[in-house]
Amino acid sequence: MGKPTIAAKQPAVLTLDPGTYYWCRCGRSKTQPFCDGSHTGSEFAPLEFTIAERKQVALCQCKHTGNPPFCDGTHKTL
């Protein structure tokens, strides 16, 4: 698989309501950190994840996390 585009070198800290979300893996989405379909035609696909209760999360925007879709601090080494 090719390398994703680094959308930002800091996480998106958001409060999410319960539901299903699609995290952008390619880094090209204009609605970071969520997928907008910009991966079409590439080998990338969004990552579906579910939030069970309203909570604050830090979603990765560098696309190199070892714990997708959540930030693990990898952006600090890029």
Secondary structure, DSSP 8 states (H G I E B T S, - for coil): --------SS-EEEEE-SEEEEE-SSS--TTTTB--STTTTSS---EEEEESS-EEEEE-SSS--SBTTB--SGGGG-
